[in-house]
Amino acid sequence: MTTAELVAYHGNPALKATVLAEMAEHRAAETLVQGVYWRKGRGCAVGCLTHDSAGGHSQYPVMWGIPEELAWLEDSIFENLRSGLALVWPERFLTAIPVGADLSGVYAAWSAALMLDPERGNITRCAGFPQAEAAVRMVGELWRDTHTVAQQAWATVAQQARAARRQAESAAESAAESAAESAESAEWLATSVSRAAGSAADSTNDAPAHWQWMSDQLIACLTKAPVVVAL
């Protein structure tokens, strides 16, 4: 099953309701915790659903029609939010996903926002460093324009981003580094998703707030995912 073939919750509203109820039970029972996948009846945003001590992110497409990269992204955000926000994050994430939606473009849209958002995107940290700004903008536009990008296109942008990184300074250097890592992640899986998100957060002086902002961006992208199965 490829990402393009997935349909959120397999088009079944009852499945979404069941998953949300299970997560709410874990939160209420205080068995939803940061720092562990699944151990002795307690687990994280992913582990509470998969009951897998190694995470079980690969179960998301099969069980709930959610691309694996979004499971990793949900996981990364959960572990980096302040505890109060983290506890409600899994339900926010699951609620925002429309039943019957095609989620294949969500990660790309979220990545574009991290690069190009005019208020908190990496582009805002490139003032005075035109080469770094050009690299960040190019990566963002690639993510925004397509979610099936040719490997050669990413390789070209990665080369330009690395060149910008070598010439950039201070905050602009962090932004260019994030662009380079994002450009190099055309074949990402688990660690590349976490790395891209972490790089964006670490390039700010208010990492907790930036993780919260990134979670809000993901929710916005999820809610806009096109529904392809009529209910």
N, C-alpha and C positions, 0 to 999 in steps of 0.2 A: 504494500500500500504506500503510494507516494503522497507527499504533502498536498499536491494538487488534487488528489482524489479524496481527501478528507472532507467530511461534513461535520460541523460541530454538533456534539451530542448525538451524532448519527441521525439528526432530524427528529429526535424524540424528546418532547418536553418533559416527560416523566423521568427520563434519565437525568436531565439537568436537576430536577427537583430532588431526586434521590441523592445525587452527589452533594448538593448544597446542604441537605439535611444532615448528611454524614459529617460534613465539615463543621456545621454548627454544633453538633453533638460533641465533637472533639474540643471545640473552643469552650463550650459550657462546662465540660468535665475537666478542663485545664490539662488536657493531654496533647494539646497543640503547643509545641515548644520549638525554640530555635536551637540550632547546634547539633541536632541528631536526626538522621533520616527516620529510622523506626527501631525502637528498642523498648521492650517491656511495656508495650501498649501505649507508648508515647512517640510522637514524631512531628516532623515539620510539615510545611504546606503540601509537599509531595508525598512524604511517607505516610501521612494520615489517610491518604486515599489508596496508596499502593501496598502498604504494609510490607515494604521491601527495605531491608536494612542497608542496601546499597543505593536506595533512591527509587529505582524502577521507573525512571522518566520515560523509558521506551514503551511503557504501558499506555501512556496517554493517547496516542493515535488509535490503538486497538480498542481500548475501553471507552473512550469518550470523544473520539474524532478530533482531538486537539494535537497539533503538530508538536513533536518532541522538543523543538527548540523553544517553544513557548513554555513548556514544563520547566526547562532549565532557567528560563528567564523569570518565571514565577518564583522559583526556588531562590535565585540570586537576590531578588528584591526582598523576599521574605526574610532572608538572613541578614540583610543590611538595614532594614527599617528599624526605627525605634520600637521597643517591645510593644507598646500600646497599639501602634499602627500595624505592626506585624501580625498581631492576633486577628485583626479583621481583614487583613490583606487577602488571604485565600478566598474568602467569600466574595470580596469585591471583584477579584479576578474571575471567578467562576460565574458570578452574576452578570458581569459585563459581556460575556460571550453569548451572542444570539444563537438560539437553536437553529440549526440548519445553515449556519454561516460557513463561507469559505474563508478560512483563516490563513491561507497561504501567503497573503501579502502583508500580514500584520507585523512581522519582525522587520521587514524592509521599511515600512512606514514609520515604525518606532525608531529605527536606526537613523532615518532621515531627520526626524525631529531632534534627536540628540546632536546631530551635526548642525542643523540649520535654524532651529528655533531662535527667533530674534531676541528673546529675553534671557534664556539660559543655555542655549545650544553652544557647542564648541566654537562656532563662528564668532561668538561674542568675545572670545578671549584672544582673538587674532588681530585686534586693532594695532596698526603700526607695523604689521608683519605680513606684507602682501603675499609672499609665497606660501606661507602657512595658511592664510585665508583662502587662497586659491585651491590648495590641496583639500582642505576641509569642505569647501563648497562643492568641489568636484565629487568627492565621496558621497556627500549628502544628496546631490542631484542624481547620482547613479542609483542610490537606494530608493529615492523618490520615484524615479521614472520607470523602474522595473523591478520585479522580484525574481527574475531569472536572468542574471547578468553574465555575459560572456567572461570566461576566465581571463582572456587576454585584456579585456577592459579593466578588470580589477588589478591585474598585474601592472598595467601602465599607471594607474592611479596610485598603487602602492609605492611604486618607484618615485613618483613625484612627491608623495607624502613623506617618504623617508628623506628625500632631499630637503624638503621644507623643515623637517624635524632637526636636521643637522644645522640649519641656519637660524632656527628660531631661538628665542630666549624666554625664560620665566614661564608665564601662563600660556603664551603662544606655543611654547614647546610641548606642554601637556596636551593642548588641543591637536597639534599636528601628530603627536604620538598616537592619540586615540584614533585619528583618521587613518594612520598607517595600519594599525591593528585591525580596524574595521575593514579596510581594503583587502587585507590579507586573509580575511575570514570568509572567502567565497565558499570554502568547503568546511565551514565551522561545524562543530558539534558542541558538546557540553562545555569544555573549558573556554572555547572562543566566545561563547555567549556571555559567560561570566566576566571574561577579560575585557570585552568591549564595554560592558556596563560599568565595571569597576574602574576602568581607565577614565571614563567620563566623570564619574563621581569624584575620583581622587584628584582630578584636575581643578577642583574647586576648593575654596576654603571652608565650605559648609557642607561636607559630604552627607550627613544625615538628611539635611533639607533637600539636597540634590537627589538622593535616592527616593525621597517622597515625590519630588517633581517627576522623576522618571517613571514611578509607578502611576502617577496621574496621566502621563503621556501614553503609557501602555493601555490604560483603561479607555482613553479616548480612541486609540487605534482599534481596540477590540469592538467597541460599540459601533464603529463605522464599517466593520467587515460586512461585505455583501451577503445577504441571505440567498442561497441558491436552491433550497428545498422549501417549497411552500408547505405551511402547516395546516 
